[in-house]
Amino acid sequence: MLYEKIRKNFPEVIVGLGSLTEYEAGSTSIKKLHILLEDWLGDDLMKCHPVYFVTENKKEMQYLTSIKDWSKYAFGNDKEYHTIIYDNESPIASVNNSFYDVTIDFIVKYDGKIIKHLTMVYDKYIADKLFKEDKYVKHLNETMFLSKIISYEMSDKMSKSSEILFKKNGNATIFITEIDKVTNKSVTSAQETKVNISHNLIRTPKFYNDFDYLLDYKNIVKSEYFNLHDNA
């Protein structure tokens, strides 16, 4: 217990500076830094004369005082954060903004519980470049690409999800999964089709809570998308 208390108030002393470190004797100005972490115990604040080291975790702690402060910091530094959007004090959507995408779960109250009825995923990077070439290439004109829509249906005996995966070449894959709640058995079917993806590109958020325009899914998503699963 005493050790834990000391670690919270004093930096961890690490083994030493590497041989490649360059600084003038008697000066704390470092020209080139080389550190050895073989005995590092994991503290976010470390010391090795004549310098201190602070990890990214320690730097970010100052922004964890409130959800708003973290969201602002995360938005400006491509970090992940999550927010709930309300309408008249009732939650209507859950938004997760990550480095790779923006995911919106539209939620409603059902049988006393909060459940998802629709999920929409917007990719920030071109999927083919990312997965085939390991390159992070953003879409043109600061846009995102609507890559996935999942709608959910639920009753006392059955739950059903209809998932549509879009590609920029106009190909789409539809997955229909039905779960029998009585037997707990599931059946999934898949189908390939072609769609018009001209409406799938939409601007990226301009600030940390700029999501209202993404909530109007009925105008963002073409009505034919919701009918695709009926023909699958």
N, C-alpha and C positions, 0 to 999 in steps of 0.2 A: 504493500500500500504506500509506504514511504517513497519507494522508487517511482511509482506511478505519479505521485504528487510532484516529485522533483522534475520528472520529464515534462510535465505540463508547464513548468515555469522556466526551465533552462534548456538551451539547445543541446542536442546530442553532439558529442565530440566524436568525429570520425577519425579514421586511422591516419590520414595525412594527405598532403597534396602530391599529385603524381610528378614524375621527373620531368614532364614536359611543361610544367607550370613556369611562367616567366614573370618575375616582378623584382623591383629594386629593393635591396635590403633596407629596412627601416621605413619602407613605404607600404601603404595599403592599396596602392594602385596596381591592379593586375593587368598585365599585357596579354597573357595567354593562360587559360585555366585548365588544369588537368586534375581531376579528383579520383580518389580510390574509394570504392564503396563496398569492399569485401566484408566489412564488419558493420555495415549500416543496419540499424535496428528498425528502421522504417519511420522515424520521426520526420515531420514536415519542416522542422527548423534544425539546422545543423551548424556546427562551428568547427573550423580548423584554422588556427592562426595563420594569416591575419584576416581571414574572411569568414563571412556567414553565408549559408546557403538556404534558400527557401524554395520548396517545391511548388508546383502549380496548385496543388491542393490547398496549401497555406495561403497563397495569393487569393484564391477564390473564396476563402472563408469569410472575407469581409463583405461579400455580396449575399451571404446566406442569412442575413438578418430578417429578410422578408421575401415573400414570393415575388413581389413586384421588382425588388432590387435584383434578385437572381435572374428573373426573366429578361430584364433589360440587359444585364451583363451577358447572359447566354445568347441572346439574339445578336448582339454585336460581335460575339466571338465564336460563332458557329458551335455553341454548346446546346445540349438537349434540355428542354424544359417543357412543362406541362401546365395547362390552364383549363379551368372549367368556365363555360359561358352560361350566363343565366338570363332568363326572361321573366320579369316580375317575381324574382326570388326563386324561380324554379329552374333547375339545370336543364339545358337543352342540348349541350354539346360538350364533348371532351376533346381538347386539342393537344396533340403532342408534336412539337416542332423539334426535329433532330437535324443533325448534319446532312443526312441523306434525303429526308422527305418531311412532308407535313401530313399527319394522319388525323382525320376528324371522325370521331364516333358520335353520331347523333343519338341522343338518349331520351327515353320516356319512362314514366312510371307505369308499371304493369304488375298487378297483383301485389301491390305494396312494395315492389322492388324497382330499382333503377336498371333498365336493360337497354341494350343497343338495338336500334331498328335499321340503322344504315351506317356503313363505314366508307369513307372516301380517302384514297391515298394519292398524294401529289408528289412525284419524284422531282428532286432538284437537279439531278444529273441524268445524262443520257444512259439508259440501262445497258445498251449494247457496248458502249465504250467502257463502262465500269466493269462489267462482268467478263467481257471477251478480251479487252485490252488492258484492264486494270488502270484506266485513265479516268480522272474526274473532269468531265467536260459538261459544263452547264448548258441548258437550253438557251436559245437565242433570245435576245431582248428581255432579259430578266424575267423569264417565264418558268412555270412548272408544268409538268405533264401529268394529267390525270391517268394513272396507271392501273388503278384498281377500284372497283365498286363492289361492296358486299351488302346485300339486303337480307334481313332476318325476319322470319315469320315464326310465331309460336302459338301453340294451343295446349290444352291440358294433356293431349296424347302425343303430340308431334311437334318437333322443331325443324325448321328448314332454313338453309342458307343458300343464297344464289350469288356466286362470285364471278365477276367478269374481269379478266386481265387483258389490258390493252397494250399493243405495241405501236410504235410510231409508223410502221409500214402499213397499218390498217388491219392487221391480223388481231383477232381476239379469241380468247379461250374462255369458255363458260363451264363452271363447275356447279352442279346442283347436289347438295347433300341433305338427305332427309334422315332424321333420327326418330325412331319409335321409342317414346319414353317408357312404354310398358315393358318392352323386351330389351330395350337399350341397344338395339341393333341399328346400324346405319347403312345407307346405300348412297353411293356417289356416282354421278354420271358426268361425262365431259364431252364437249363439242367444240370444234373449231369453226370460226366464221369470219367474215370480212365486215368491217364497219367504217363509217365516216368519222375520222377522229379530228375533224377541223375545229371542234369546240373543246378539245381536251387540253389545249394550252391556255394557261391563265397566269396572270401576273403573280410574282412572289410578294409576300407581305413586306410592307415598307417600314414597319416598326414592330415592336415586340408584341403588341396586342391587336395588330391589324388583321383580324380574321372575320369580321362581320360579313364581308363580301363573299366569303366562302360558305356561309351558312345558307345562302339562297340556292340550295342544290337543285330545286325544280327548274330554275333558269339556267344553271350551269350544265346539268346533265340533260341530254336530249331524251325525249320521251321514249324513243325507240330502244334506248338502253334498258329501260325497265321492262320492256316487252320481250327482250331477247330470251330471258329464261323461260318464258311461256312457250317458245318455239323450240327449246332445246330438247 
